[in-house]
Amino acid sequence: MSAAQHDFSGKLALVTGASRGLGYACAEALAKAGAHVLLVGRTQGALEELYDSITKAGGEATGVPMDLTDFDAIDRLGGALAERWGKLDMLVGNAGALGPLTPTSHISPDEFEKTMAINVTANARLIRAMDPLMMQAEAPRAVFVTSGAASKALPFWGTYAISKAALNALVQTWANEHANDKLSANLLSPGPARTAMRAQAMPGEDPETLPTPADIAPLFLDMLSPSFDKNGEIIRFNG
């Protein structure tokens, strides 16, 4: 199903890491499909740019500048959404950190904790804060961005791989807890994509050979659609 075929009018979506890359493209696509999109990110200027792009195209959005490692702020956001909207239809956990590419024995405790905080703990806190709101929606859907690195255990990729493996377990456990109700949660594995994180990890790679975030955005919309009936699965972008 193409993005143009989705109608998310009247639905509320929250996208983390919306200031660039996959989050930016996903938020734009959701807005074009009619959703009111909550744009969560650390870079206020980039969020304002995205907000302007969405509203100039006739869409609706609200900027939410936030560092996701401020876990209390996630709780406050849940309270604010409950007060203003009373529900959340779609949750996209896209924000992530690469962490250090280094031998496992050389990983600094601070870098390890920072990566786990962004890739795992922040998403656990999002689930905790947003689950009650999602259960007030008609067909709640959640998508979290994972990576094939979670199962490959590549040398030097320990911090990232560990965090994404933990994210997979987190989301799949939550999904299984909702196996008999209307909420479904899945993981999207985009593969190599033209993002800043990919450039950081593979500086010698030609980005022109990779799919863009806009190429991947329609898969987010498919997975967020009420008709998407999978739950607790890892969906891979195949280009």
N, C-alpha and C positions, 0 to 999 in steps of 0.2 A: 504494500500500500504506500503510495507517495504521500509526502507531507501535505500536498494540496487536498488530499482526500480526507484528512482528519479535521474534525470540527470539535474543538475544545472550548467553545463559547460557554461562558458561565463557570468555567473551571479555574481553580487556583493551583498554580504550580510553584514549587520552590526549587531553585537550582543553585547548588554551591559551586564555587570556583567559576562564577559567571563572567569574570572580568576578562577572560581570554580563552583561546583554544576551544576545546570540546564544549565547555560550559557556555561560552559566548554563543557558539553556533546553535546549541540546543535551545538556549533561551530565546534566541531570535526565531527559531522554527516554531517553538511553542506559541510565541506571541502571534506569529503569522497565522497560526491555526486557531486563534481566538482566545487563548488562555490569558489570564492575568498572571504575570510571571514575577515572582519575588527573586530579585537578583542579589545573591549573597556573594560577597568577595571582599578581599582586603584592600584593593586599589580603588579608591573612590573616584578618581578621574576616569578610569576605564569603565566603571559602572555607569557613570554619567554619560559617557559616550554611547554605551549600549542602550541606556534608557532613551537618549535622544533618537537613536536609530529606530528603536521600536515604536516610540510615540509618533515620530514623523511618518512612519508607515501605517499609522492608524491603530497600532496595538496598544496594550495596556501593560504597565510594569511598575514595580516599586523597588527602588534601590535599598539594599540592606548592607551597608558597609560593616564588615565584621571579621574579626580574626577567629576562626573556628576553634582555636585552642583556648579561647575564652569560654570555657564550658558553661559558666553561669549565664553568659549572654545567649547561648542556645536555649536554655531554659526560659529566659525572659522573652525570647522570640516566640517560643511556643505559647506563652501566656498572651502575648500581643496578638497573635493570630487567632487565638480562641476568642478574644474580646472583639476583634474587628470582623472576622469572617466566620468563625465557629466551625471551620472544617479545613482540610487540606486534601485536594484531589490527587496531586502528583508530587512526588519527592524524587529529586535527582541528586544523588550524592556523587558529585564529580570531582570536587577539590581533592588534590593529592600532592604528595611530595616524593621526589625521587630518592632522596637520602644519599649518603656517600656510596660511591662505587669503590670498594676497598676490601682487602681480605677480612674475613669475619673476625679474626683475632685482633684486627686493628680498628674495629668500629668503636668510635668514642661513645661513652654512655649518653652524653648529651644529644648527639646526633641520632642515636637509636631512639631515645625517648621522644625527640621532636618528631621524627618520622611516624612513629606509632601513634602519637597524639593526633596528627593530622589525618593519617590514613585509616586508623581504627577507632580510637577513642572518640573523636569528634563524630564519627558516623554512629557509634553506639549511643552517644548523647542525643543525636538527631532522632534516632529511632525512639528513644525514650520520650523525648519531648513531642514528637509528631504522631506517634501511634494513636493516641486518643482522638486527635483531630482527623486523622485519616479514616478512622472508623465512623466518622460522621458523614463521610462522602459516599456517593452512590456506588462508585466503582474505583476505589483507591488503588493506585499503582505506584510502585517505587522501583527505581533503577539506580544501581551503584556501579561505578566504573572500576573494573578490575584489570588484570593483566595476565597474559600467559606466563609471565615470570613466576607467578605464584606456585606453579607446579614443576618448573624446570630446574630450580635450584642451581642456576648458573653461577660459576665462580665470580666472586666480587659483587654480586647483586644481592647479597644476603639481607640487608636491611629492607630493601624494597620488596623482595620476594616474601620475606616473613610477614611484612605488614599486609600485603595483598592476600596471602594465604589466610591470615587471621580475618581480614575483611570478608573473604568468601565464606568462612565458617560462621561469622556473625550474621551475615545476610541470609544464608541458607537456613540457619537455626530459626531466625525470626520468621522466615517464609513458612517453615514447617509448622510453626506455632499458629499460623493463620491458614493452614491447609483446608480447613472446613468453613471458612467464611469468605467475605468478599474482597479482602485485601490480598494482593499478590506482590511479591518482591523478587526481583531478578538482578543478575549481574551482567553488564555489557563489557565484553573484552574487545576493544577497538583494533588491537594489533598496532603495527607501526603506523603512525599518523604524523602529519605535518604540524607538530606542536612544539612549544618552547622546551617542554620536558624531553621530548625525543631528541631535539637538537643538543640539549645538555648531555644526554646519555651517549649519543652517536654523533659527535661533532664533525666527522669526516663524511657523513652520509649526504647525498644529494636530496634535499627536501622535495624537489620537483618530481621525484619518483614515488612519493608517498601520497595516499589519499588525504584530502583536506578535512578539517572538522566539519565543514558544510556537507561533505560527501557522507559523513557518518551520522549527521543529525537526524535524517529520516528514520534510522533504526531506533533511535531514542523514542521518537513519536510512535512508531509501531508498538514498542514495548510498553508505552504509557497508555495505549488505547484501551478502552473498556473491553474490546473484543479480544485482546491478547490474553490467552488462557493458560500460559505457562506460569509456574511458580517455583522459586528456589533453583532456577537453572542459570547456567552461564551461556549467554548468547554471544557468538563471535561474529564480528563484521567480516564479511567475505568479499568486500569490494564490489 
